[in-house]
C-alpha cells in the first residue's frame, strides 16, 4: 500500500470539494482531492441541469397547447417525440458535465486520487486498498444520494430514482411519483406535460419546501387542477405486476379504493448525506442523531467528541444543512480556506437563504421560511405578514399566468424585512429581489422606495409589501420587545 502525507485531504470532488480544493491551494501546494465516483458534480449530471432541460421541453409543449386564448390556433395535436426530448436532455447535460470535467482535468495529476476514502484514525484515510493518506486537515465534501423507504422496494426493477429518468431512451406511458418535494414536483409536472400519465403521492401533507399554510393550500389546489397530487396519501399496497407496478391507494377526493398500474415508480423521497460509509467512528467526531458530524454553520469546522474544535471540516450536501449548489460552492470555499489557514479559523460570510422550485407556477422561499420565522418570532408576536394575489395582477393577466399567492414577513417595531414564501409566476426572479433586500438588511419602507416599472410582474412584490407595511406595528415598547429576539438569519 502506498503512503502519502499531505497538509490537506479533501474527500469528494463535487461542487463543494472543488471549491474547497481551489481555496485550500491558496495556502498550500500539499493538497490531495479524493473522488470515489465519476467526476462531474451532482448538479451537472443528475440534478439541476438535466432536470431544467426536461422542464424546458415540457414548458414548450405546454405553451404550444395553450395558444388558443390568445387568438392563435395550431391545427392538430402537439406531437411529442419522447426519444428526441431525452436525446437533447442528455446531449446538453453531457455538455455541462464536460465543462466540469475540463476544470478537473486542469488539476495536477499528483493532486488527484481515485477511490473511496475511509477514516482509519482522525488524521488517517484509507483509499480503497491502494493508498493510505495522512493529512493534517481534512475536508469532507462527499455529497448525497437518493434515498427511499423500504416499502417502495416492492416495485422491484420498476423502481427508479431521478438519476435514472435522464437515462431513459424514450418517455414511458405512465409513472407513479412518490414524494411531492422539490425533485418530485419538478419531474412530475414535466413528465405530465410531456404526455406521461401519472399520480403523485406524499406522506404527512408536505408540498415542496412550503410551510406557510396559506401558500401551501393554494399551491395544492392549483397543481391539482393540472395533475393529481396527494401530499398525504393513503397507500395500501405496492406490487410488482407483469411489466408494471400496481399501486393500491385511496383517491383523495372520492375516498374510493383504486388500483392503478404504472410503468415505473419514481422515488423522489429525499437524499441522504454520503457520510455513512466514511468510517466516522474512527474520526473522533461528535455526531448528531442522523450520524452527521456536528459543525459550525459559519466556519464549517467539525466538533470532536470531547466538544473541542476539530481539524476536520464538512461542506456541501454532506452536512445536509442547505443542499443547494450555490450553498455548496460557498461552503466549499469557506471550509477550504479554514483548512488552509488552520488553526486560525475565521467566520465565513453566508448569504441570505434562497431556494426555488421550477414548477409552474414556481415556488420560492426567501429567508428561513414561515416555519423558521414563526419559531423565532411567533411566540413573542413580533412577526407581521403581508400578502398579494397574482390572480388580478396586471402583467400576469396579460400573459395568462395569473395564478399564485405571495406572503411576505417583517418584524414589528423595526420594520425589518424577514423573508417570503411564493407560489406564482416568475418566482425565481421575484425571490432574488427579495433575497438581495434581506441580505442588505432593508426595512419594508426602504424596499417600497425602490423603483417598480409598469406593467411588470414585480409590481406584485410592491402590492405584497404595501399590505405588509400596513400591518406593521411601531412604537418604543414593541420595538424594544421585538428587537430582543433579533431579526433572525
C-alpha positions in Angstrom: 0.0 0.0 0.0 1.3 3.5 -0.9 1.7 6.1 1.8 1.0 9.8 1.2 1.5 12.7 3.6 -0.3 16.0 2.8 -1.3 19.1 4.6 -5.0 18.9 3.4 -7.1 16.0 2.1 -10.4 16.7 0.5 -12.9 13.8 0.2 -15.2 14.4 -2.7 -14.7 16.3 -6.0 -18.2 17.7 -6.5 -19.2 21.4 -6.2 -18.1 21.7 -2.6 -15.0 19.6 -3.0 -13.7 21.6 -6.0 -14.4 24.8 -4.1 -12.5 23.6 -1.1 -9.6 22.5 -3.3 -9.3 25.8 -5.1 -9.5 27.7 -1.8 -7.0 25.4 0.1 -4.5 25.7 -2.8 -4.2 29.4 -1.9 -2.5 28.4 1.3 -0.5 25.2 0.5 0.5 23.1 -2.5 0.2 20.0 -0.4 -3.4 19.1 -1.2 -5.0 15.9 -2.4 -8.5 15.6 -3.9 -10.0 12.2 -3.4 -13.0 11.0 -5.5 -14.7 7.6 -5.4 -17.2 8.1 -8.2 -17.5 9.8 -11.6 -16.4 13.4 -11.8 -18.9 16.0 -12.9 -21.0 17.1 -9.9 -24.5 16.0 -8.9 -25.9 19.3 -10.4 -24.5 18.8 -13.8 -25.0 15.0 -14.1 -28.4 14.2 -12.5 -29.6 17.3 -10.8 -30.1 21.0 -11.7 -29.2 21.0 -15.3 -30.8 17.8 -16.8 -34.0 18.5 -14.8 -34.2 22.0 -16.2 -33.6 20.7 -19.7 -36.6 18.3 -19.2 -38.7 21.1 -17.8 -37.8 23.4 -20.8 -39.1 20.7 -23.2 -42.3 20.3 -21.1 -42.9 24.0 -21.0 -42.6 24.3 -24.8 -45.2 21.6 -25.2 -47.5 23.2 -22.6 -47.3 26.6 -24.3 -47.9 25.1 -27.7 -51.2 23.6 -26.4 -52.4 26.8 -24.9 -52.3 29.4 -27.6 -56.0 29.5 -28.4 -56.9 32.0 -25.7 -54.5 34.5 -27.4 -56.4 34.0 -30.7 -53.7 31.7 -32.1 -54.8 28.3 -33.3 -52.4 25.4 -34.0 -54.0 22.7 -36.1 -53.9 19.2 -34.8 -52.4 17.8 -31.6 -49.0 18.7 -30.3 -46.7 15.8 -31.2 -44.1 14.9 -28.6 -41.1 12.8 -29.7 -40.0 11.4 -26.4 -36.8 9.9 -27.8 -35.8 13.3 -29.3 -36.7 15.1 -26.0 -34.4 12.8 -24.0 -31.7 12.8 -26.5 -31.5 16.6 -26.2 -31.5 16.4 -22.4 -28.6 14.0 -22.5 -26.7 15.9 -25.2 -26.9 19.2 -23.3 -26.4 17.5 -20.0 -23.2 16.0 -21.3 -22.1 19.4 -22.4 -22.5 20.8 -18.9 -20.6 17.8 -17.5 -17.8 18.3 -20.0 -17.3 21.8 -18.7 -16.9 20.5 -15.1 -14.6 17.7 -16.4 -12.4 20.3 -18.1 -11.9 22.1 -14.9 -11.0 18.8 -13.1 -8.5 17.9 -15.9 -6.8 21.2 -15.1 -5.9 19.9 -11.7 -2.4 18.5 -11.5 -2.4 14.7 -11.6 -0.5 14.5 -8.4 -3.3 16.3 -6.6 -6.0 13.8 -7.6 -6.6 10.4 -6.1 -9.2 7.9 -7.3 -11.0 5.7 -4.8 -13.3 5.6 -1.8 -11.9 7.0 1.4 -12.5 5.8 4.9 -11.1 7.1 8.2 -8.7 4.8 10.0 -7.9 7.4 12.6 -8.6 11.2 12.9 -5.8 12.1 10.5 -5.5 8.8 8.5 -7.6 7.9 5.5 -7.5 4.5 3.7 -8.4 5.0 -0.1 -9.6 1.6 -1.3 -6.8 -0.9 -0.8 -4.1 1.1 -2.6 -3.3 4.2 -0.6 -3.1 5.5 3.0 -3.3 9.3 3.2 -2.1 11.0 6.4 -3.4 14.6 6.4 -3.1 17.4 8.9 -6.5 18.7 7.9 -9.4 17.1 6.2 -12.5 18.4 4.4 -15.5 16.1 4.0 -17.4 17.0 0.8 -18.9 13.7 -0.2 -22.3 15.0 -1.4 -25.5 13.0 -1.1 -27.5 10.2 -2.8 -31.2 9.5 -3.4 -32.9 7.6 -0.6 -36.3 6.0 -0.2 -38.3 4.0 2.4 -38.1 0.2 2.2 -41.8 -0.3 1.3 -41.1 1.2 -2.2 -38.8 -1.8 -2.9 -41.9 -3.8 -3.6 -41.8 -2.2 -7.1 -38.7 -4.3 -7.9 -37.0 -3.3 -11.1 -39.8 -0.8 -11.8 -38.4 1.4 -9.0 -36.3 4.3 -10.3 -34.8 7.5 -8.9 -34.3 10.8 -10.6 -30.8 9.8 -11.8 -32.5 7.1 -13.9 -35.0 9.3 -15.6 -32.4 11.0 -17.7 -31.1 7.7 -19.0 -34.5 6.6 -20.4 -34.3 6.1 -24.1 -37.9 7.3 -24.5 -40.7 8.5 -22.3 -42.8 5.9 -20.6 -46.6 5.8 -20.8 -47.1 6.2 -17.0 -45.3 6.9 -13.8 -46.2 6.9 -10.1 -44.2 9.6 -8.3 -43.6 9.2 -4.6 -42.6 12.4 -2.9 -44.0 15.8 -3.7 -40.8 17.6 -2.7 -38.7 19.8 -4.9 -37.5 16.9 -7.2 -40.8 15.1 -7.3 -42.9 18.2 -8.2 -40.4 19.3 -10.9 -40.1 15.9 -12.6 -43.8 15.0 -12.2 -45.1 18.2 -13.8 -42.5 18.0 -16.6 -43.4 14.3 -17.4 -47.1 15.2 -17.3 -46.7 18.0 -19.8 -44.8 15.6 -22.0 -47.8 13.3 -22.1 -46.9 10.8 -19.3 -49.9 9.6 -17.2 -49.0 10.0 -13.6 -50.1 10.4 -10.0 -48.0 12.0 -7.2 -48.2 10.6 -3.7 -46.8 12.1 -0.4 -46.9 11.5 3.3 -47.7 14.0 6.0 -49.1 16.8 3.8 -45.8 18.5 2.8 -45.7 20.1 -0.6 -42.3 21.2 -1.8 -40.5 23.4 0.8 -43.7 25.4 1.6 -44.5 25.8 5.3 -47.0 28.7 5.2 -50.3 27.0 5.2 -52.0 29.7 3.1 -49.4 29.3 0.3 -49.3 25.5 0.6 -53.0 25.1 0.3 -53.2 27.4 -2.7 -50.4 25.5 -4.4 -52.0 22.2 -3.6 -55.3 23.3 -5.2 -53.6 24.9 -8.2 -51.3 22.0 -9.0 -54.2 19.5 -8.7 -56.0 21.4 -11.5 -53.3 20.1 -13.8 -52.3 16.7 -12.4 -53.0 14.5 -9.4 -51.1 15.3 -6.2 -52.0 13.9 -2.8 -49.5 15.2 -0.3 -50.9 13.0 2.4 -51.8 9.8 0.5 -53.1 6.5 1.9 -51.2 3.8 0.1 -52.5 0.3 0.8 -50.2 -1.8 -1.4 -47.4 -1.7 -3.9 -46.9 -4.8 -6.0 -44.7 -5.7 -9.0 -47.1 -7.0 -11.6 -46.1 -8.2 -15.0 -44.2 -5.4 -16.8 -45.7 -2.8 -14.4 -46.0 -1.8 -10.8 -49.5 -1.9 -9.2 -50.3 0.8 -6.6 -53.4 0.5 -4.5 -54.4 3.7 -2.9 -57.4 5.8 -1.6 -58.3 8.5 -4.0 -58.1 11.8 -2.2 -61.4 13.4 -3.3 -63.8 10.4 -3.6 -62.3 8.2 -0.9 -62.6 5.3 -3.4 -60.1 2.5 -3.2 -58.3 2.2 -6.5 -55.5 0.1 -8.0 -53.6 1.5 -11.0 -50.7 0.1 -13.0 -47.7 2.2 -13.9 -44.6 1.6 -16.0 -42.4 2.9 -13.2 -42.4 4.0 -9.6 -40.3 7.1 -9.3 -38.9 7.6 -5.7 -38.3 11.3 -5.1 -38.4 11.0 -1.3 -35.2 12.8 -0.4 -31.5 12.5 -0.3 -29.1 11.1 2.2 -25.7 12.6 3.0 -22.8 10.3 1.9 -21.2 10.1 5.4 -22.3 6.7 6.5 -19.5 4.9 4.6 -16.6 7.1 5.8 -15.8 5.2 9.0 -16.6 8.3 11.1 -16.4 6.2 14.2 -12.6 6.4 13.7 -12.5 10.2 13.2 -13.1 11.2 16.8 -16.0 13.5 15.9 -19.2 14.3 17.6 -22.2 13.1 15.6 -25.8 14.2 15.6 -28.8 11.8 15.8 -28.5 11.3 12.0 -24.9 10.3 12.1 -23.7 13.6 10.6 -20.8 15.5 12.2 -21.7 18.4 14.4 -20.2 21.5 12.8 -20.3 25.3 12.8 -22.6 27.0 10.4 -20.3 29.9 9.7 -16.9 28.2 9.7 -17.8 24.6 8.7 -15.5 23.2 11.4 -16.5 19.9 12.9 -16.5 19.3 16.7 -14.7 16.5 18.4 -16.4 14.0 20.6 -15.0 15.9 23.6 -16.5 19.1 22.3 -13.1 20.6 21.3 -12.7 22.0 17.8 -11.5 19.5 15.2 -9.1 19.7 12.3 -11.9 18.3 10.1 -14.4 20.4 8.1 -17.6 19.4 6.3 -19.2 21.2 3.3 -22.0 20.9 0.8 -24.7 18.2 0.7 -22.6 16.0 3.1 -23.6 18.2 6.0 -27.3 18.2 5.0 -27.9 21.7 6.1 -28.5 23.6 2.8 -28.3 21.1 -0.1 -28.2 23.7 -2.8 -25.5 24.3 -5.4 -24.7 27.9 -4.5 -24.5 27.0 -0.8 -22.2 24.0 -1.6 -20.0 26.4 -3.5 -19.8 28.9 -0.7 -19.3 26.2 2.0 -16.5 24.5 0.0 -14.7 27.8 -0.2 -15.1 28.6 3.5 -14.1 25.0 4.5 -11.1 25.1 2.2 -9.9 28.5 3.4 -10.2 27.5 7.0 -8.4 24.2 6.4 -5.7 26.2 4.7 -5.2 28.7 7.5 -5.9 26.3 10.3 -5.7 26.8 13.3 -6.5 30.4 12.5 -10.2 29.8 11.8 -12.4 32.6 10.5 -16.1 33.1 10.2 -17.3 32.8 6.6 -19.8 35.1 5.0 -23.1 33.3 4.5 -25.7 34.5 2.0 -29.4 35.1 2.7 -31.2 31.7 2.3 -32.9 31.3 -1.1 -34.5 28.3 -2.7 -36.5 27.8 -5.9 -38.7 25.0 -7.2 -39.0 25.2 -11.0 -42.6 24.1 -11.1 -45.3 26.2 -12.9 -46.2 28.3 -11.1 -42.8 28.4 -9.4 -42.2 28.1 -5.7 -39.6 30.2 -3.9 -38.6 30.6 -0.3 -36.6 33.6 0.9 -35.1 33.6 4.4 -36.0 31.0 6.9 -39.5 30.5 5.5 -42.7 30.8 7.5 -42.0 27.9 9.9 -38.5 29.0 10.7 -39.6 32.6 11.3 -42.6 31.5 13.3 -40.4 29.6 15.7 -38.2 32.6 16.1 -40.8 35.3 16.3 -44.2 33.7 16.7 -44.1 33.3 20.4 -43.4 37.0 21.0 -45.9 38.1 18.4 -43.2 40.1 16.6 -43.8 38.9 13.0 -46.1 40.8 10.6 -47.4 39.2 7.5 -48.4 40.7 4.1 -50.0 39.1 1.1 -50.6 39.6 -2.6 -52.5 37.5 -5.1 -51.4 37.2 -8.7 -54.9 36.4 -10.0 -55.6 40.1 -10.8 -52.1 41.3 -11.2 -51.8 43.3 -14.4 -48.8 41.8 -16.2 -49.7 38.3 -15.0 -53.2 38.6 -16.6 -51.7 39.9 -19.9 -49.5 36.8 -20.1 -52.2 34.4 -18.8 -50.0 33.3 -15.9 -52.3 35.0 -13.3 -52.2 32.2 -10.7 -50.5 32.3 -7.4 -50.0 34.0 -4.0 -47.1 35.6 -2.2 -46.7 36.0 1.5 -44.0 38.3 2.9 -42.8 38.7 6.5 -41.3 41.5 8.6 -40.5 42.4 12.2 -42.8 44.6 14.2 -41.0 47.5 15.8 -38.1 47.7 13.4 -39.9 47.1 10.1 -37.0 44.8 9.0 -37.9 42.5 6.1 -37.6 38.9 7.2 -38.4 36.7 4.1 -41.2 35.3 1.9 -42.9 32.3 0.6 -44.1 32.5 -3.0 -46.2 30.3 -5.3 -46.5 32.3 -8.5 -45.2 33.4 -11.9 -41.5 34.1 -12.3 -41.0 33.5 -8.6 -37.3 32.7 -9.3 -36.8 36.4 -10.2 -39.0 37.9 -7.5 -37.2 35.8 -4.9 -33.8 37.2 -6.0 -35.0 40.8 -5.4 -36.3 39.8 -2.0 -33.2 37.8 -1.1 -31.0 40.8 -2.0 -33.2 43.0 0.2 -32.9 40.6 3.0 -29.2 40.3 2.8 -28.9 44.1 2.8 -30.9 44.3 6.0 -33.5 46.5 4.4 -36.8 47.6 6.0 -40.1 47.4 4.3 -40.2 51.2 3.9 -36.8 51.1 2.1 -38.0 48.3 -0.2 -41.1 50.3 -1.1 -38.9 53.3 -2.0 -37.3 51.2 -4.8 -38.4 51.7 -8.4 -41.2 49.5 -9.8 -41.8 49.7 -13.5 -45.3 49.2 -15.1 -46.5 46.8 -16.2 -44.3 44.1 -14.7 -44.7 41.0 -12.5 -42.6 42.7 -9.9 -45.5 45.0 -9.1 -46.9 42.1 -7.2 -43.9 42.4 -4.8 -44.9 46.1 -4.2 -48.5 45.1 -3.5 -47.4 42.5 -1.0 -45.0 44.9 0.7 -47.7 47.6 0.9 -50.0 45.1 2.5 -47.2 44.1 4.9 -46.4 47.7 5.7 -50.0 48.4 6.7 -49.9 45.5 9.2 -46.6 46.6 10.9 -46.8 47.9 14.4 -44.3 50.5 15.7 -43.6 52.3 18.9 -40.9 52.2 21.6 -42.5 49.4 23.6 -43.0 46.9 20.8 -39.6 47.8 19.2 -37.8 47.1 22.5 -39.6 43.7 22.9 -39.1 42.6 19.4 -35.5 43.7 19.0 -34.6 41.4 21.9 -35.3 38.5 19.6 -33.3 39.9 16.7 -34.4 39.8 13.0 -33.4 36.1 12.6 -30.9 34.9 10.0 
